[in-house]
């Protein structure tokens, strides 16, 4: 979602910095997922930023890969 001022400068940075990687939050619950900026999605320059929280509220694992609807995703850390 563009936010002014600076939206156009940010878009230019996404285009001009080749090693810039965005994030995507995937959700299997009622929470909303958050997609990466469209330029980064088109160039496959984004990674998952999703964690699994155990029943006691602790995060003990980090995902490297996920498959949602038969579509593979790599983690931000792996990218």
mmCIF file of the N, C-alpha and C atoms, coordinates in Angstrom:
data_MODEL
# 
_entry.id   MODEL 
# 
loop_
_atom_site.group_PDB 
_atom_site.id 
_atom_site.type_symbol 
_atom_site.label_atom_id 
_atom_site.label_alt_id 
_atom_site.label_comp_id 
_atom_site.label_asym_id 
_atom_site.label_entity_id 
_atom_site.label_seq_id 
_atom_site.pdbx_PDB_ins_code 
_atom_site.Cartn_x 
_atom_site.Cartn_y 
_atom_site.Cartn_z 
_atom_site.occupancy 
_atom_site.B_iso_or_equiv 
_atom_site.pdbx_formal_charge 
_atom_site.auth_seq_id 
_atom_site.auth_comp_id 
_atom_site.auth_asym_id 
_atom_site.auth_atom_id 
_atom_site.pdbx_PDB_model_num 
ATOM 1   N N  . UNK A 1 1  ? 0.838  -1.158  0.000   1.00 0.00 ? 1  UNK A N  1 
ATOM 2   C CA . UNK A 1 1  ? 0.000  0.000   0.000   1.00 0.00 ? 1  UNK A CA 1 
ATOM 3   C C  . UNK A 1 1  ? 0.900  1.243   0.000   1.00 0.00 ? 1  UNK A C  1 
ATOM 4   N N  . UNK A 1 2  ? 0.832  2.046   -1.018  1.00 0.00 ? 2  UNK A N  1 
ATOM 5   C CA . UNK A 1 2  ? 1.671  3.246   -1.080  1.00 0.00 ? 2  UNK A CA 1 
ATOM 6   C C  . UNK A 1 2  ? 1.322  4.238   0.028   1.00 0.00 ? 2  UNK A C  1 
ATOM 7   N N  . UNK A 1 3  ? 2.351  4.802   0.631   1.00 0.00 ? 3  UNK A N  1 
ATOM 8   C CA . UNK A 1 3  ? 2.191  5.826   1.658   1.00 0.00 ? 3  UNK A CA 1 
ATOM 9   C C  . UNK A 1 3  ? 3.065  7.008   1.254   1.00 0.00 ? 3  UNK A C  1 
ATOM 10  N N  . UNK A 1 4  ? 2.472  8.159   1.195   1.00 0.00 ? 4  UNK A N  1 
ATOM 11  C CA . UNK A 1 4  ? 3.206  9.379   0.824   1.00 0.00 ? 4  UNK A CA 1 
ATOM 12  C C  . UNK A 1 4  ? 3.613  10.133  2.076   1.00 0.00 ? 4  UNK A C  1 
ATOM 13  N N  . UNK A 1 5  ? 4.663  10.887  2.042   1.00 0.00 ? 5  UNK A N  1 
ATOM 14  C CA . UNK A 1 5  ? 5.592  11.074  0.935   1.00 0.00 ? 5  UNK A CA 1 
ATOM 15  C C  . UNK A 1 5  ? 6.611  9.938   0.885   1.00 0.00 ? 5  UNK A C  1 
ATOM 16  N N  . UNK A 1 6  ? 7.211  9.741   -0.263  1.00 0.00 ? 6  UNK A N  1 
ATOM 17  C CA . UNK A 1 6  ? 8.301  8.787   -0.410  1.00 0.00 ? 6  UNK A CA 1 
ATOM 18  C C  . UNK A 1 6  ? 7.965  7.520   -1.154  1.00 0.00 ? 6  UNK A C  1 
ATOM 19  N N  . UNK A 1 7  ? 6.717  7.336   -1.532  1.00 0.00 ? 7  UNK A N  1 
ATOM 20  C CA . UNK A 1 7  ? 6.307  6.102   -2.199  1.00 0.00 ? 7  UNK A CA 1 
ATOM 21  C C  . UNK A 1 7  ? 7.051  5.880   -3.515  1.00 0.00 ? 7  UNK A C  1 
ATOM 22  N N  . UNK A 1 8  ? 7.194  6.929   -4.292  1.00 0.00 ? 8  UNK A N  1 
ATOM 23  C CA . UNK A 1 8  ? 7.871  6.803   -5.591  1.00 0.00 ? 8  UNK A CA 1 
ATOM 24  C C  . UNK A 1 8  ? 9.364  6.517   -5.407  1.00 0.00 ? 8  UNK A C  1 
ATOM 25  N N  . UNK A 1 9  ? 9.987  7.139   -4.418  1.00 0.00 ? 9  UNK A N  1 
ATOM 26  C CA . UNK A 1 9  ? 11.403 6.884   -4.136  1.00 0.00 ? 9  UNK A CA 1 
ATOM 27  C C  . UNK A 1 9  ? 11.613 5.441   -3.695  1.00 0.00 ? 9  UNK A C  1 
ATOM 28  N N  . UNK A 1 10 ? 10.699 4.928   -2.885  1.00 0.00 ? 10 UNK A N  1 
ATOM 29  C CA . UNK A 1 10 ? 10.799 3.545   -2.439  1.00 0.00 ? 10 UNK A CA 1 
ATOM 30  C C  . UNK A 1 10 ? 10.659 2.592   -3.621  1.00 0.00 ? 10 UNK A C  1 
ATOM 31  N N  . UNK A 1 11 ? 9.719  2.863   -4.504  1.00 0.00 ? 11 UNK A N  1 
ATOM 32  C CA . UNK A 1 11 ? 9.532  2.034   -5.695  1.00 0.00 ? 11 UNK A CA 1 
ATOM 33  C C  . UNK A 1 11 ? 10.802 2.033   -6.553  1.00 0.00 ? 11 UNK A C  1 
ATOM 34  N N  . UNK A 1 12 ? 11.430 3.197   -6.700  1.00 0.00 ? 12 UNK A N  1 
ATOM 35  C CA . UNK A 1 12 ? 12.681 3.290   -7.456  1.00 0.00 ? 12 UNK A CA 1 
ATOM 36  C C  . UNK A 1 12 ? 13.797 2.496   -6.787  1.00 0.00 ? 12 UNK A C  1 
ATOM 37  N N  . UNK A 1 13 ? 13.838 2.502   -5.454  1.00 0.00 ? 13 UNK A N  1 
ATOM 38  C CA . UNK A 1 13 ? 14.837 1.718   -4.729  1.00 0.00 ? 13 UNK A CA 1 
ATOM 39  C C  . UNK A 1 13 ? 14.624 0.228   -4.976  1.00 0.00 ? 13 UNK A C  1 
ATOM 40  N N  . UNK A 1 14 ? 13.365 -0.223  -4.968  1.00 0.00 ? 14 UNK A N  1 
ATOM 41  C CA . UNK A 1 14 ? 13.078 -1.633  -5.255  1.00 0.00 ? 14 UNK A CA 1 
ATOM 42  C C  . UNK A 1 14 ? 13.598 -2.032  -6.630  1.00 0.00 ? 14 UNK A C  1 
ATOM 43  N N  . UNK A 1 15 ? 13.477 -1.142  -7.592  1.00 0.00 ? 15 UNK A N  1 
ATOM 44  C CA . UNK A 1 15 ? 13.921 -1.429  -8.960  1.00 0.00 ? 15 UNK A CA 1 
ATOM 45  C C  . UNK A 1 15 ? 15.440 -1.395  -9.086  1.00 0.00 ? 15 UNK A C  1 
ATOM 46  N N  . UNK A 1 16 ? 16.092 -0.479  -8.367  1.00 0.00 ? 16 UNK A N  1 
ATOM 47  C CA . UNK A 1 16 ? 17.516 -0.244  -8.604  1.00 0.00 ? 16 UNK A CA 1 
ATOM 48  C C  . UNK A 1 16 ? 18.462 -1.022  -7.691  1.00 0.00 ? 16 UNK A C  1 
ATOM 49  N N  . UNK A 1 17 ? 17.981 -1.597  -6.612  1.00 0.00 ? 17 UNK A N  1 
ATOM 50  C CA . UNK A 1 17 ? 18.845 -2.348  -5.688  1.00 0.00 ? 17 UNK A CA 1 
ATOM 51  C C  . UNK A 1 17 ? 18.598 -3.837  -5.912  1.00 0.00 ? 17 UNK A C  1 
ATOM 52  N N  . UNK A 1 18 ? 19.491 -4.535  -6.623  1.00 0.00 ? 18 UNK A N  1 
ATOM 53  C CA . UNK A 1 18 ? 19.229 -5.919  -7.021  1.00 0.00 ? 18 UNK A CA 1 
ATOM 54  C C  . UNK A 1 18 ? 19.215 -6.930  -5.875  1.00 0.00 ? 18 UNK A C  1 
ATOM 55  N N  . UNK A 1 19 ? 19.887 -6.633  -4.760  1.00 0.00 ? 19 UNK A N  1 
ATOM 56  C CA . UNK A 1 19 ? 19.907 -7.608  -3.664  1.00 0.00 ? 19 UNK A CA 1 
ATOM 57  C C  . UNK A 1 19 ? 18.916 -7.269  -2.554  1.00 0.00 ? 19 UNK A C  1 
ATOM 58  N N  . UNK A 1 20 ? 17.974 -6.380  -2.811  1.00 0.00 ? 20 UNK A N  1 
ATOM 59  C CA . UNK A 1 20 ? 16.933 -6.046  -1.850  1.00 0.00 ? 20 UNK A CA 1 
ATOM 60  C C  . UNK A 1 20 ? 15.865 -7.152  -1.898  1.00 0.00 ? 20 UNK A C  1 
ATOM 61  N N  . UNK A 1 21 ? 15.528 -7.696  -0.738  1.00 0.00 ? 21 UNK A N  1 
ATOM 62  C CA . UNK A 1 21 ? 14.556 -8.787  -0.634  1.00 0.00 ? 21 UNK A CA 1 
ATOM 63  C C  . UNK A 1 21 ? 13.424 -8.347  0.283   1.00 0.00 ? 21 UNK A C  1 
ATOM 64  N N  . UNK A 1 22 ? 12.193 -8.522  -0.164  1.00 0.00 ? 22 UNK A N  1 
ATOM 65  C CA . UNK A 1 22 ? 11.022 -8.184  0.643   1.00 0.00 ? 22 UNK A CA 1 
ATOM 66  C C  . UNK A 1 22 ? 10.533 -9.377  1.443   1.00 0.00 ? 22 UNK A C  1 
ATOM 67  N N  . UNK A 1 23 ? 9.490  -9.165  2.226   1.00 0.00 ? 23 UNK A N  1 
ATOM 68  C CA . UNK A 1 23 ? 8.928  -10.247 3.035   1.00 0.00 ? 23 UNK A CA 1 
ATOM 69  C C  . UNK A 1 23 ? 7.468  -10.480 2.682   1.00 0.00 ? 23 UNK A C  1 
ATOM 70  N N  . UNK A 1 24 ? 7.007  -11.690 3.007   1.00 0.00 ? 24 UNK A N  1 
ATOM 71  C CA . UNK A 1 24 ? 5.592  -12.030 2.879   1.00 0.00 ? 24 UNK A CA 1 
ATOM 72  C C  . UNK A 1 24 ? 5.183  -12.796 4.114   1.00 0.00 ? 24 UNK A C  1 
ATOM 73  N N  . UNK A 1 25 ? 4.074  -12.399 4.700   1.00 0.00 ? 25 UNK A N  1 
ATOM 74  C CA . UNK A 1 25 ? 3.507  -13.108 5.838   1.00 0.00 ? 25 UNK A CA 1 
ATOM 75  C C  . UNK A 1 25 ? 2.398  -13.999 5.322   1.00 0.00 ? 25 UNK A C  1 
ATOM 76  N N  . UNK A 1 26 ? 2.533  -15.304 5.535   1.00 0.00 ? 26 UNK A N  1 
ATOM 77  C CA . UNK A 1 26 ? 1.479  -16.249 5.169   1.00 0.00 ? 26 UNK A CA 1 
ATOM 78  C C  . UNK A 1 26 ? 0.720  -16.620 6.422   1.00 0.00 ? 26 UNK A C  1 
ATOM 79  N N  . UNK A 1 27 ? -0.571 -16.811 6.281   1.00 0.00 ? 27 UNK A N  1 
ATOM 80  C CA . UNK A 1 27 ? -1.390 -17.143 7.430   1.00 0.00 ? 27 UNK A CA 1 
ATOM 81  C C  . UNK A 1 27 ? -2.365 -18.251 7.071   1.00 0.00 ? 27 UNK A C  1 
ATOM 82  N N  . UNK A 1 28 ? -2.522 -19.198 7.987   1.00 0.00 ? 28 UNK A N  1 
ATOM 83  C CA . UNK A 1 28 ? -3.512 -20.250 7.786   1.00 0.00 ? 28 UNK A CA 1 
ATOM 84  C C  . UNK A 1 28 ? -4.708 -20.046 8.714   1.00 0.00 ? 28 UNK A C  1 
ATOM 85  N N  . UNK A 1 29 ? -4.726 -18.925 9.414   1.00 0.00 ? 29 UNK A N  1 
ATOM 86  C CA . UNK A 1 29 ? -5.824 -18.613 10.329  1.00 0.00 ? 29 UNK A CA 1 
ATOM 87  C C  . UNK A 1 29 ? -6.595 -17.426 9.794   1.00 0.00 ? 29 UNK A C  1 
ATOM 88  N N  . UNK A 1 30 ? -7.382 -16.813 10.629  1.00 0.00 ? 30 UNK A N  1 
ATOM 89  C CA . UNK A 1 30 ? -8.217 -15.699 10.214  1.00 0.00 ? 30 UNK A CA 1 
ATOM 90  C C  . UNK A 1 30 ? -7.424 -14.411 9.991   1.00 0.00 ? 30 UNK A C  1 
ATOM 91  N N  . UNK A 1 31 ? -6.173 -14.381 10.474  1.00 0.00 ? 31 UNK A N  1 
ATOM 92  C CA . UNK A 1 31 ? -5.357 -13.187 10.256  1.00 0.00 ? 31 UNK A CA 1 
ATOM 93  C C  . UNK A 1 31 ? -5.153 -12.985 8.760   1.00 0.00 ? 31 UNK A C  1 
ATOM 94  N N  . UNK A 1 32 ? -4.913 -11.771 8.387   1.00 0.00 ? 32 UNK A N  1 
ATOM 95  C CA . UNK A 1 32 ? -4.650 -11.471 6.987   1.00 0.00 ? 32 UNK A CA 1 
ATOM 96  C C  . UNK A 1 32 ? -3.205 -11.789 6.651   1.00 0.00 ? 32 UNK A C  1 
ATOM 97  N N  . UNK A 1 33 ? -2.992 -12.268 5.438   1.00 0.00 ? 33 UNK A N  1 
ATOM 98  C CA . UNK A 1 33 ? -1.642 -12.417 4.927   1.00 0.00 ? 33 UNK A CA 1 
ATOM 99  C C  . UNK A 1 33 ? -1.184 -11.056 4.421   1.00 0.00 ? 33 UNK A C  1 
ATOM 100 N N  . UNK A 1 34 ? 0.124  -10.865 4.393   1.00 0.00 ? 34 UNK A N  1 
ATOM 101 C CA . UNK A 1 34 ? 0.683  -9.619  3.896   1.00 0.00 ? 34 UNK A CA 1 
ATOM 102 C C  . UNK A 1 34 ? 1.603  -9.960  2.741   1.00 0.00 ? 34 UNK A C  1 
ATOM 103 N N  . UNK A 1 35 ? 1.309  -9.416  1.571   1.00 0.00 ? 35 UNK A N  1 
ATOM 104 C CA . UNK A 1 35 ? 2.077  -9.711  0.371   1.00 0.00 ? 35 UNK A CA 1 
ATOM 105 C C  . UNK A 1 35 ? 3.233  -8.732  0.218   1.00 0.00 ? 35 UNK A C  1 
ATOM 106 N N  . UNK A 1 36 ? 4.289  -9.156  -0.492  1.00 0.00 ? 36 UNK A N  1 
ATOM 107 C CA . UNK A 1 36 ? 5.384  -8.232  -0.773  1.00 0.00 ? 36 UNK A CA 1 
ATOM 108 C C  . UNK A 1 36 ? 4.979  -7.210  -1.825  1.00 0.00 ? 36 UNK A C  1 
ATOM 109 N N  . UNK A 1 37 ? 5.777  -6.180  -1.979  1.00 0.00 ? 37 UNK A N  1 
ATOM 110 C CA . UNK A 1 37 ? 5.527  -5.168  -2.985  1.00 0.00 ? 37 UNK A CA 1 
ATOM 111 C C  . UNK A 1 37 ? 5.525  -5.840  -4.362  1.00 0.00 ? 37 UNK A C  1 
ATOM 112 N N  . UNK A 1 38 ? 4.684  -5.392  -5.273  1.00 0.00 ? 38 UNK A N  1 
ATOM 113 C CA . UNK A 1 38 ? 4.470  -6.065  -6.553  1.00 0.00 ? 38 UNK A CA 1 
ATOM 114 C C  . UNK A 1 38 ? 5.748  -6.194  -7.386  1.00 0.00 ? 38 UNK A C  1 
ATOM 115 N N  . UNK A 1 39 ? 6.623  -5.197  -7.359  1.00 0.00 ? 39 UNK A N  1 
ATOM 116 C CA . UNK A 1 39 ? 7.872  -5.291  -8.116  1.00 0.00 ? 39 UNK A CA 1 
ATOM 117 C C  . UNK A 1 39 ? 8.708  -6.457  -7.601  1.00 0.00 ? 39 UNK A C  1 
ATOM 118 N N  . UNK A 1 40 ? 8.782  -6.608  -6.286  1.00 0.00 ? 40 UNK A N  1 
ATOM 119 C CA . UNK A 1 40 ? 9.556  -7.697  -5.693  1.00 0.00 ? 40 UNK A CA 1 
ATOM 120 C C  . UNK A 1 40 ? 8.913  -9.050  -5.975  1.00 0.00 ? 40 UNK A C  1 
ATOM 121 N N  . UNK A 1 41 ? 7.591  -9.108  -5.983  1.00 0.00 ? 41 UNK A N  1 
ATOM 122 C CA . UNK A 1 41 ? 6.901  -10.364 -6.290  1.00 0.00 ? 41 UNK A CA 1 
ATOM 123 C C  . UNK A 1 41 ? 7.179  -10.787 -7.730  1.00 0.00 ? 41 UNK A C  1 
ATOM 124 N N  . UNK A 1 42 ? 7.112  -9.857  -8.672  1.00 0.00 ? 42 UNK A N  1 
ATOM 125 C CA . UNK A 1 42 ? 7.345  -10.179 -10.080 1.00 0.00 ? 42 UNK A CA 1 
ATOM 126 C C  . UNK A 1 42 ? 8.749  -10.709 -10.317 1.00 0.00 ? 42 UNK A C  1 
ATOM 127 N N  . UNK A 1 43 ? 9.711  -10.203 -9.573  1.00 0.00 ? 43 UNK A N  1 
ATOM 128 C CA . UNK A 1 43 ? 11.103 -10.624 -9.741  1.00 0.00 ? 43 UNK A CA 1 
ATOM 129 C C  . UNK A 1 43 ? 11.497 -11.737 -8.772  1.00 0.00 ? 43 UNK A C  1 
ATOM 130 N N  . UNK A 1 44 ? 10.523 -12.289 -8.041  1.00 0.00 ? 44 UNK A N  1 
ATOM 131 C CA . UNK A 1 44 ? 10.739 -13.365 -7.070  1.00 0.00 ? 44 UNK A CA 1 
ATOM 132 C C  . UNK A 1 44 ? 11.824 -12.988 -6.054  1.00 0.00 ? 44 UNK A C  1 
ATOM 133 N N  . UNK A 1 45 ? 11.764 -11.754 -5.575  1.00 0.00 ? 45 UNK A N  1 
ATOM 134 C CA . UNK A 1 45 ? 12.719 -11.256 -4.591  1.00 0.00 ? 45 UNK A CA 1 
ATOM 135 C C  . UNK A 1 45 ? 12.018 -11.028 -3.258  1.00 0.00 ? 45 UNK A C  1 
ATOM 136 N N  . UNK A 1 46 ? 11.428 -12.072 -2.733  1.00 0.00 ? 46 UNK A N  1 
ATOM 137 C CA . UNK A 1 46 ? 10.766 -11.992 -1.437  1.00 0.00 ? 46 UNK A CA 1 
ATOM 138 C C  . UNK A 1 46 ? 10.865 -13.342 -0.747  1.00 0.00 ? 46 UNK A C  1 
ATOM 139 N N  . UNK A 1 47 ? 10.744 -13.341 0.558   1.00 0.00 ? 47 UNK A N  1 
ATOM 140 C CA . UNK A 1 47 ? 10.778 -14.566 1.337   1.00 0.00 ? 47 UNK A CA 1 
ATOM 141 C C  . UNK A 1 47 ? 9.751  -14.528 2.447   1.00 0.00 ? 47 UNK A C  1 
ATOM 142 N N  . UNK A 1 48 ? 9.449  -15.713 2.963   1.00 0.00 ? 48 UNK A N  1 
ATOM 143 C CA . UNK A 1 48 ? 8.479  -15.829 4.059   1.00 0.00 ? 48 UNK A CA 1 
ATOM 144 C C  . UNK A 1 48 ? 8.993  -15.189 5.327   1.00 0.00 ? 48 UNK A C  1 
ATOM 145 N N  . UNK A 1 49 ? 8.112  -14.578 6.038   1.00 0.00 ? 49 UNK A N  1 
ATOM 146 C CA . UNK A 1 49 ? 8.408  -14.067 7.375   1.00 0.00 ? 49 UNK A CA 1 
ATOM 147 C C  . UNK A 1 49 ? 7.305  -14.598 8.290   1.00 0.00 ? 49 UNK A C  1 
ATOM 148 N N  . UNK A 1 50 ? 7.178  -15.902 8.327   1.00 0.00 ? 50 UNK A N  1 
ATOM 149 C CA . UNK A 1 50 ? 6.111  -16.567 9.058   1.00 0.00 ? 50 UNK A CA 1 
ATOM 150 C C  . UNK A 1 50 ? 6.727  -17.495 10.097  1.00 0.00 ? 50 UNK A C  1 
ATOM 151 N N  . UNK A 1 51 ? 6.225  -17.462 11.313  1.00 0.00 ? 51 UNK A N  1 
ATOM 152 C CA . UNK A 1 51 ? 6.734  -18.327 12.378  1.00 0.00 ? 51 UNK A CA 1 
ATOM 153 C C  . UNK A 1 51 ? 5.610  -19.217 12.892  1.00 0.00 ? 51 UNK A C  1 
ATOM 154 N N  . UNK A 1 52 ? 6.012  -20.333 13.470  1.00 0.00 ? 52 UNK A N  1 
ATOM 155 C CA . UNK A 1 52 ? 5.063  -21.259 14.080  1.00 0.00 ? 52 UNK A CA 1 
ATOM 156 C C  . UNK A 1 52 ? 5.157  -21.080 15.586  1.00 0.00 ? 52 UNK A C  1 
ATOM 157 N N  . UNK A 1 53 ? 4.049  -20.736 16.207  1.00 0.00 ? 53 UNK A N  1 
ATOM 158 C CA . UNK A 1 53 ? 4.012  -20.524 17.653  1.00 0.00 ? 53 UNK A CA 1 
ATOM 159 C C  . UNK A 1 53 ? 3.433  -21.774 18.290  1.00 0.00 ? 53 UNK A C  1 
ATOM 160 N N  . UNK A 1 54 ? 4.168  -22.344 19.251  1.00 0.00 ? 54 UNK A N  1 
ATOM 161 C CA . UNK A 1 54 ? 3.702  -23.529 19.968  1.00 0.00 ? 54 UNK A CA 1 
ATOM 162 C C  . UNK A 1 54 ? 2.549  -23.179 20.900  1.00 0.00 ? 54 UNK A C  1 
ATOM 163 N N  . UNK A 1 55 ? 1.896  -24.201 21.427  1.00 0.00 ? 55 UNK A N  1 
ATOM 164 C CA . UNK A 1 55 ? 0.728  -24.006 22.291  1.00 0.00 ? 55 UNK A CA 1 
ATOM 165 C C  . UNK A 1 55 ? 1.047  -23.165 23.522  1.00 0.00 ? 55 UNK A C  1 
ATOM 166 N N  . UNK A 1 56 ? 2.302  -23.209 23.981  1.00 0.00 ? 56 UNK A N  1 
ATOM 167 C CA . UNK A 1 56 ? 2.675  -22.420 25.160  1.00 0.00 ? 56 UNK A CA 1 
ATOM 168 C C  . UNK A 1 56 ? 3.147  -21.009 24.803  1.00 0.00 ? 56 UNK A C  1 
ATOM 169 N N  . UNK A 1 57 ? 2.985  -20.618 23.528  1.00 0.00 ? 57 UNK A N  1 
ATOM 170 C CA . UNK A 1 57 ? 3.333  -19.271 23.107  1.00 0.00 ? 57 UNK A CA 1 
ATOM 171 C C  . UNK A 1 57 ? 4.783  -19.068 22.716  1.00 0.00 ? 57 UNK A C  1 
ATOM 172 N N  . UNK A 1 58 ? 5.583  -20.128 22.709  1.00 0.00 ? 58 UNK A N  1 
ATOM 173 C CA . UNK A 1 58 ? 7.005  -20.032 22.357  1.00 0.00 ? 58 UNK A CA 1 
ATOM 174 C C  . UNK A 1 58 ? 7.219  -20.357 20.875  1.00 0.00 ? 58 UNK A C  1 
ATOM 175 N N  . UNK A 1 59 ? 8.193  -19.665 20.285  1.00 0.00 ? 59 UNK A N  1 
ATOM 176 C CA . UNK A 1 59 ? 8.607  -19.962 18.907  1.00 0.00 ? 59 UNK A CA 1 
ATOM 177 C C  . UNK A 1 59 ? 9.872  -20.797 19.009  1.00 0.00 ? 59 UNK A C  1 
ATOM 178 N N  . UNK A 1 60 ? 9.819  -22.052 18.525  1.00 0.00 ? 60 UNK A N  1 
ATOM 179 C CA . UNK A 1 60 ? 10.953 -22.957 18.628  1.00 0.00 ? 60 UNK A CA 1 
ATOM 180 C C  . UNK A 1 60 ? 11.501 -23.389 17.268  1.00 0.00 ? 60 UNK A C  1 
ATOM 181 N N  . UNK A 1 61 ? 10.814 -23.020 16.207  1.00 0.00 ? 61 UNK A N  1 
ATOM 182 C CA . UNK A 1 61 ? 11.216 -23.452 14.870  1.00 0.00 ? 61 UNK A CA 1 
ATOM 183 C C  . UNK A 1 61 ? 11.131 -22.283 13.914  1.00 0.00 ? 61 UNK A C  1 
ATOM 184 N N  . UNK A 1 62 ? 11.929 -22.370 12.879  1.00 0.00 ? 62 UNK A N  1 
ATOM 185 C CA . UNK A 1 62 ? 11.843 -21.410 11.795  1.00 0.00 ? 62 UNK A CA 1 
ATOM 186 C C  . UNK A 1 62 ? 11.671 -22.167 10.488  1.00 0.00 ? 62 UNK A C  1 
ATOM 187 N N  . UNK A 1 63 ? 10.786 -21.706 9.651   1.00 0.00 ? 63 UNK A N  1 
ATOM 188 C CA . UNK A 1 63 ? 10.551 -22.373 8.374   1.00 0.00 ? 63 UNK A CA 1 
ATOM 189 C C  . UNK A 1 63 ? 11.611 -21.961 7.357   1.00 0.00 ? 63 UNK A C  1 
ATOM 190 N N  . UNK A 1 64 ? 12.088 -22.931 6.581   1.00 0.00 ? 64 UNK A N  1 
ATOM 191 C CA . UNK A 1 64 ? 12.929 -22.632 5.429   1.00 0.00 ? 64 UNK A CA 1 
ATOM 192 C C  . UNK A 1 64 ? 12.090 -22.650 4.162   1.00 0.00 ? 64 UNK A C  1 
ATOM 193 N N  . UNK A 1 65 ? 11.115 -23.544 4.123   1.00 0.00 ? 65 UNK A N  1 
ATOM 194 C CA . UNK A 1 65 ? 10.215 -23.675 2.979   1.00 0.00 ? 65 UNK A CA 1 
ATOM 195 C C  . UNK A 1 65 ? 8.794  -23.881 3.476   1.00 0.00 ? 65 UNK A C  1 
ATOM 196 N N  . UNK A 1 66 ? 7.844  -23.527 2.652   1.00 0.00 ? 66 UNK A N  1 
ATOM 197 C CA . UNK A 1 66 ? 6.438  -23.840 2.914   1.00 0.00 ? 66 UNK A CA 1 
ATOM 198 C C  . UNK A 1 66 ? 5.761  -24.073 1.570   1.00 0.00 ? 66 UNK A C  1 
ATOM 199 N N  . UNK A 1 67 ? 4.749  -24.900 1.567   1.00 0.00 ? 67 UNK A N  1 
ATOM 200 C CA . UNK A 1 67 ? 3.944  -25.132 0.367   1.00 0.00 ? 67 UNK A CA 1 
ATOM 201 C C  . UNK A 1 67 ? 2.497  -24.804 0.714   1.00 0.00 ? 67 UNK A C  1 
ATOM 202 N N  . UNK A 1 68 ? 1.956  -23.820 0.045   1.00 0.00 ? 68 UNK A N  1 
ATOM 203 C CA . UNK A 1 68 ? 0.576  -23.410 0.241   1.00 0.00 ? 68 UNK A CA 1 
ATOM 204 C C  . UNK A 1 68 ? -0.138 -23.577 -1.094  1.00 0.00 ? 68 UNK A C  1 
ATOM 205 N N  . UNK A 1 69 ? -1.197 -24.372 -1.106  1.00 0.00 ? 69 UNK A N  1 
ATOM 206 C CA . UNK A 1 69 ? -1.932 -24.652 -2.339  1.00 0.00 ? 69 UNK A CA 1 
ATOM 207 C C  . UNK A 1 69 ? -0.999 -25.101 -3.450  1.00 0.00 ? 69 UNK A C  1 
ATOM 208 N N  . UNK A 1 70 ? -0.076 -26.006 -3.111  1.00 0.00 ? 70 UNK A N  1 
ATOM 209 C CA . UNK A 1 70 ? 0.902  -26.580 -4.048  1.00 0.00 ? 70 UNK A CA 1 
ATOM 210 C C  . UNK A 1 70 ? 1.880  -25.559 -4.622  1.00 0.00 ? 70 UNK A C  1 
ATOM 211 N N  . UNK A 1 71 ? 1.959  -24.381 -4.010  1.00 0.00 ? 71 UNK A N  1 
ATOM 212 C CA . UNK A 1 71 ? 2.897  -23.356 -4.442  1.00 0.00 ? 71 UNK A CA 1 
ATOM 213 C C  . UNK A 1 71 ? 4.029  -23.273 -3.431  1.00 0.00 ? 71 UNK A C  1 
ATOM 214 N N  . UNK A 1 72 ? 5.295  -23.431 -3.871  1.00 0.00 ? 72 UNK A N  1 
ATOM 215 C CA . UNK A 1 72 ? 6.419  -23.386 -2.912  1.00 0.00 ? 72 UNK A CA 1 
ATOM 216 C C  . UNK A 1 72 ? 6.808  -21.946 -2.559  1.00 0.00 ? 72 UNK A C  1 
ATOM 217 N N  . UNK A 1 73 ? 7.216  -21.763 -1.317  1.00 0.00 ? 73 UNK A N  1 
ATOM 218 C CA . UNK A 1 73 ? 7.705  -20.488 -0.809  1.00 0.00 ? 73 UNK A CA 1 
ATOM 219 C C  . UNK A 1 73 ? 9.012  -20.730 -0.075  1.00 0.00 ? 73 UNK A C  1 
ATOM 220 N N  . UNK A 1 74 ? 9.981  -19.819 -0.228  1.00 0.00 ? 74 UNK A N  1 
ATOM 221 C CA . UNK A 1 74 ? 11.233 -19.878 0.533   1.00 0.00 ? 74 UNK A CA 1 
ATOM 222 C C  . UNK A 1 74 ? 11.171 -18.841 1.649   1.00 0.00 ? 74 UNK A C  1 
ATOM 223 N N  . UNK A 1 75 ? 11.913 -19.116 2.725   1.00 0.00 ? 75 UNK A N  1 
ATOM 224 C CA . UNK A 1 75 ? 11.926 -18.179 3.846   1.00 0.00 ? 75 UNK A CA 1 
ATOM 225 C C  . UNK A 1 75 ? 12.788 -16.960 3.520   1.00 0.00 ? 75 UNK A C  1 
ATOM 226 N N  . UNK A 1 76 ? 12.558 -15.898 4.254   1.00 0.00 ? 76 UNK A N  1 
ATOM 227 C CA . UNK A 1 76 ? 13.371 -14.692 4.118   1.00 0.00 ? 76 UNK A CA 1 
ATOM 228 C C  . UNK A 1 76 ? 14.817 -15.015 4.442   1.00 0.00 ? 76 UNK A C  1 
ATOM 229 N N  . UNK A 1 77 ? 15.044 -15.795 5.494   1.00 0.00 ? 77 UNK A N  1 
ATOM 230 C CA . UNK A 1 77 ? 16.412 -16.160 5.904   1.00 0.00 ? 77 UNK A CA 1 
ATOM 231 C C  . UNK A 1 77 ? 17.124 -16.955 4.805   1.00 0.00 ? 77 UNK A C  1 
ATOM 232 N N  . UNK A 1 78 ? 16.409 -17.800 4.125   1.00 0.00 ? 78 UNK A N  1 
ATOM 233 C CA . UNK A 1 78 ? 17.008 -18.589 3.047   1.00 0.00 ? 78 UNK A CA 1 
ATOM 234 C C  . UNK A 1 78 ? 17.343 -17.723 1.844   1.00 0.00 ? 78 UNK A C  1 
ATOM 235 N N  . UNK A 1 79 ? 16.490 -16.770 1.554   1.00 0.00 ? 79 UNK A N  1 
ATOM 236 C CA . UNK A 1 79 ? 16.759 -15.858 0.423   1.00 0.00 ? 79 UNK A CA 1 
ATOM 237 C C  . UNK A 1 79 ? 18.012 -15.079 0.686   1.00 0.00 ? 79 UNK A C  1 
# 
